[in-house]
């Protein structure tokens, strides 16, 4: 597939890196030649320097025969204009735009074919807000990801010494929780994947991914590890797009404090937020942390644009006694360094949001894609079509499907029912299969399995 990516920032470069590894023909456009050079030094792709909203730049980048346009620059207006030009002048089949302003997002007609011709819009800030909200709702979890319009969820937890799982084989789950249907989709031990079998014994520190109906998630978490106290108090450092959105989303249900360094920004935030206490100050100021009793909060979120400040303020909060700390970190190298140490969760914005884009790029009927463990693994929601003659999965038991080693069907959503993916289960047409892939290199093979033979059409 020939894909044109506009913008070489965090989102654009992460998407490019992911798609290049899947044998796509990628061209990246940006006004900053330095950013493009860094990309070209690392990846096998083409780059074009110029304004992404200018037809001449798009033509040099090969828009005329592109299959897809991903407009993910920092400017909403550039992204919208590029999509309009791609549709009107070059008839580009698929056009995706990154949009940040709620003024645009709240008006669906802006994206219609009569206006800016955007097939799909993503707002990374909103995706991140929803992601962090789930982590606050389930404080025991490292990741909470939804599938099939929220009917099923994949949750990552860390096993701890003294917990009900450690020292027991996985088939112990069935006897321990006979009333709740759940399945362990994968285990990561010291950063390496382990394919879960019934006899696999869980060890202290293992990262366990389990899948269940969303309504059962809290029950499963309760059985899998010691339940943390419910979240009541949340502190946020950084009043930018993400910090503001998160405070707005939480303030009705939690006690929220928001610390922002810029005084004018504080005044604007105080006007827009009803029940959030807005404070003017530096999140790395130890005295301020003590004065505001940050050590007493249940969840501390460092969401500024500065990775180092986020790391430092999170470490200070943890040292003061904050129960769970979440740091937003743009540089992927930093994420791996700090995750799981004093900082409970290090979030990479690009990795959290990339799944929304990948669902449109993947082959076959892919309803959702979630990036796991900073992009090393993936969870996909694939829709099964056809019949036993035209499909390689429909009408077959899971143990008859030629899944690559390391890929597992964790669950199937059939209508409103969430069914765990056991070996003798038969896949039916229109089932939504949730597939866990421990190595991204397997994704192409998994997608092809779910593609219908041409004779079906």
N, C-alpha and C positions, 0 to 999 in steps of 0.2 A: 504494500500500500504506500502511495506517495503522500506524505503528510507535510504540511507547511506550518511551522510553529512561529508565531509572532511574539517576541519577548524572550530574552535570555536571562530573566531573573530567576528566583528560587523555583517558582512553579514551572516555568518554561524549561529550565535546564534539567529539572528532575524528570519531567515528562519525556524530554528528549533522551535522557539516559536510559529510561525504562523502555522506550520504543525502539531505540537503535539496537538493543540487545535481542529484539524479536524480528530482525531482518526486514525492517521497514526502511523506505527511502526517505530520510529526514532532511529538511532544510530549515534552518533557524534564522530569523530576521531580527535585528536589533539596531538601534542607533549607536550603541556603544561598541566600538570595534574591539576594545579590550576584553569585554565579556565574551564576545564571540570567539576571540583567539583562545581564551582559556578553555572554552567548550571544545573547540576543534583540536586542541592539544590532547584532550582526553578521549574524545569520541570520534567514531567514523561517520561524520555527517558533513553537510555543506552549509556554509553560512553566507549571509548577504547583509551588508551594512546599509542602513537607510531608514527612512520614516515608513513604518508599517502601514500607514494610512494612505500612502501615495501609490497610485497605479503603476508608476514606473518601477518602484521598488518591488511591488508584488510580481510584476512581469519578470524582472530579473531573477526572482526567487522561484519562478516556474509555476505560478498560480494557474496558468492556462490548462495544465494537465494534472493538477493536484486532485487527489481523491478527498482530502479533508483539510480544513483550515482550523487551527487552534489559535485563536487570538487571545493571548494571556499576558499582554503588556500591563503596565501599572495604570494605564489610562483607559477608563471605560469608553471614552469617546473614540479613541483610536481603534479599540476593539470593535465597536459598533460600526464604524465607517468601513473598516476592513471587511467585515461580514457582508455589508451591503454591496460593496464593490465586487466581492467574490461571487455573489449571487447574480447581480445585474450584468456585469461585464464578462465574467468568465464561467458562469454556470457551475461553480464548484459544488459537488454533491452534498457534502456535510460541512456545516459551519458552526463552530462552538466558540462562545465568547466568555471571558472572565469579566464579571460585573460586580462592582463593590458598592455603588450608591443605591440606597434603598429607594430613592426617587425613581430609578429605572426598574428595580426588582419588583416593586409593587404594581407595575403597570405592564401586564402581559402583552398588551397590544403593541408595545414598542418593539417586541421581538418578532412580530408576525411578518408574513411574506409581503404585506403591503407597506411595511416600514423597514426595519433593519435586517430582516431575513436571517434571524438567529435560530438555528435548530435547537440548540441547547445552551443554557447559560449556567455558569457556576459562580458561586460566591465563596471563595476560600474562607473568608472571615466567618460566614454563617455556618459553614461545615465544621469549622474548628469550634465554634461556640456550642453547637449541638454535641460534638464529641466530648468536650470538657464537661458539659452538663451531665452527660451519662456517667462520667468518672466520679462526679460529685454525688450523683444519685446512688452509685454502687461503689463506696469507698474502698472495698476489698479488692476491686478489679484493677488490672493493668490496662485492659482494653475491653470495650463493650461495643460490638458491631451488630447492626440489625440487617435482616434479610427478609424478603417477601413482604414488603410494606410493614415491617415491624412484627410479623408473626413469629419469627425465629430470631434468636440472638446467639452470637459466638462471643464467649467471654474468656479472657486470659486471667489466671490467678497464679500466685506463687505459693507453692507448697512450703510449709514450715514445720520444723521439728516439733512434735507433740500434736500436730494436726491429725484429723481422722484419716487422711490419705497416706501420709508418710509411712513407709514400711509395709504397705499393703499392695497387693496386685490390683489391677484395674477392675477385674471381674468382681472384686469386693464391693464396688459401687452398686451393683445390681441388688445385692443382699442388704446393703446399708441403706439404700434409698429405693425400696421396691415400688413406692407409690409415685415416684417421679421419673419420667422418661428423659434420660440425658446420655450423651456419648462423648468420650474424650476423642477429639479429632487429631490432636498432635501434642507431643511433649518436647520441650527444648531443655536440654541439660548442659549447663556450662556453654551455652550458645550454640550447641549442636543439636540437630533434630533427631528424634527417636520415633520410629513408627510404632504407635501404640498397639499392643496385643493384650489379650485378656490376662496373660501371666506377667505383664510388665509391672515391675515394682516401682512405686513412686519414691523418689528420694528428696531429702531436704533441699530446698532451693530450686527445684524443678519448676519450669514455667509451663503450666498446663492450659491448653485450649479446649474448652468444652462447649458443646452446643445443646440447646434445649429450646422449648417453646418460651417465648419472652415472658409469658405469665408465670413460668416456673423458675426464672433465673434467681430470684431472691431465695427460694427454697433450696436450690442447688448450692448456691454460695454458702448458705447457712451450714449445710452438711459438709462442704468441702474444706472450709477453713473457719477459724474463729471469726465471728461477726464483729466488725468494728461498731462502735456506737454510731447511731444515725447522725448525719451531718446537720449541724445547726448554724455554725459560724463560718463564714468564708471571707478571706481577705484577698484582694486583687491588687497587684502593682502594675500600673500602666493603664492609662485611660484612652488609649487609641481605639481603633475600630473594634478589635477583638475584646479588649477590656470593657469597653462600653456595652457592647452587645451581650457579654456574659453577665455583667451586673444587671442589665435590664431583664435578662431571662431569669435570673435567680432571685431578685429582690422581693418578689412576692412570697417566696417559700423559705428563704433563709435570711439570717442577719448578715448583711454584706457591708464590708468596708472597702473603699477603693482609694488607693494612694497614687497621686499623679504629681509629677515634678513641676509641670508648667502651670503657673497660677491662672492664666486666662482660660486654659483648657479646663481647669478645676471649676471655674465659674460656669462654663458652658455645661459641664457634666452635671453639676448640682441642679441646674435648671431642668435638665432632661430626665434626671433620675429622681423618682419620688421617695423611695424608702432606703436608698443607699447612702451611707455616710461617706461623703467625699472629703479626702484629706489632701492638703498640699504638702508634699514632702518627697524625700529621696528614699526609695525602697532599700537602699544599701546603708541607710543611716541607722546604726545600732540603737541609738538613744530613742529615735522615733519608734522603732520596733518594740522597745521596752514600754514606752509611754502608752502605746496603743494595744498592749497585751497581745501581740501577734503570736506569742507562744501558746495562747489559749485557743487559737482557732482550730477548726477541724480540717479545713483545706485551705492551703495557701497557693495562689496562682501568680506566677511572675510572667507577665505578658507584654513587656515592653519590646521595642524594636532592637534592643541591644542584648546580644547573647550573654556577654560577660556580666552585665548588670543582673540579668535574670538568674544566672547561676549563683552569683554572690548573694543576692537577696534571698534566694531559696535556701542556701546553706545557712544563712543567718536565722531564717525562720525555723528551720529544722533544729538548729542548735538551741533556739529559744524554747522549743517544745511543741511546735506545730505538728499535728498528727500526720498529715499527708501534704507533701509539697509537689507542685507541678510547675515545670519550667518550660517555656516556649523557646526552642533553640533552632535557629535556621541552618547553622553549619552542621552537616551530618556527622563530621568527625567528632564534634563536641557531644552529640547525642549518645554515641556509643561509649564515650569516656565517662559520662556522668550517670547514665541510666542504671538504676538498681543499687547505687551507692547511698550517699546521704540524701540524694534527690530521688524521690519515689518514681516519678514519671517525667521523662524528658520528651517533649513533643516536637516533632519536625512538621511544620505546617505543610510543606510540600508533600510529605509522605501521607499525611492524613487526608489531603484533598485529591491526591492523584487518582484514587479509585473511581471518582465521579467521571473523570476523563477517560480512563481505561475502559470503562463499560461501553463507551461509544466506539472505541478503536478495535476492541476484540472481535474476532470472527465468531460466527454462530450467534445464537440468541442469548446474549449475556445480559442478565438483568441487573447485576451488581458485581462490583469488584472491590475488595478491601485489601490494602497493603498491610502486611504483618511483619513484625520484627524489623522495622526500618527498611522494608522493601525486599528482604531476603525470601519471604514466603508470601503466598496470596490465598485468599478465600474468595471463591467465585460462586455466584448464583446463576446456574445455567438452566434454560428451559428446554425440556425434551419435546421434540415434535415428531410427527410421522407415525409409522407402525413398525412391526418387526422386520419387514422387507426393506423399508427405506431408511431406517435408523439403526445405529450400532448400539443404542442403549434401550430403546423402547421395547417392552416385552421380554426383557432379559433380567435375570437375577443379578444383583450387584457383583457376586463372585464370578459371573460369566462375562462381565464387561472388561475389556482390555485396558484397564487403567494403568498408567505408568507407575512403577514402584515409587512410593512416597506420596501418591495422590489418593485421597480417601473421600468417599461420599459420606459426609457426616450425618446428614439428614435430608429428608425430602418434604417439601411443603405441597400438599395435595388439597386444593381448595383452601379451607380454613384449618386443616389438620396438619400438625407437625409430627412426622414419623421418623424415628431414628433409623439410620442407614445400616441395618444388619445384613449379613452376607446373603441371606435367602430372600431378601425383599425384591420384588419385581417392579421395575420402573414403568410407569404408565405415561401415555401421551399427555402433555401439558403439565407434568410434574415439574416443580422447581427444585432442582438438585443443588445442595450446598456442598461444594467440593473444596477440600483443603489441600493445597499444594505446597509441600515443604521446600521445593526448589523451583524458582520461576522458569527454569529451562523446560519444565514439563508442561507449562501452560498451553503451548501451541497444540500439543498432542491431545490434551484434555478437551480443548475447544473443538478440534476436528472430530472427536468422538460424538459430540453433540450436534454436529452439522448433519442436515438431512441430505440424502442423495438427490441428485438433480431430477430423477424420475418422479420424485414426490410432487414436484410442481407441474 
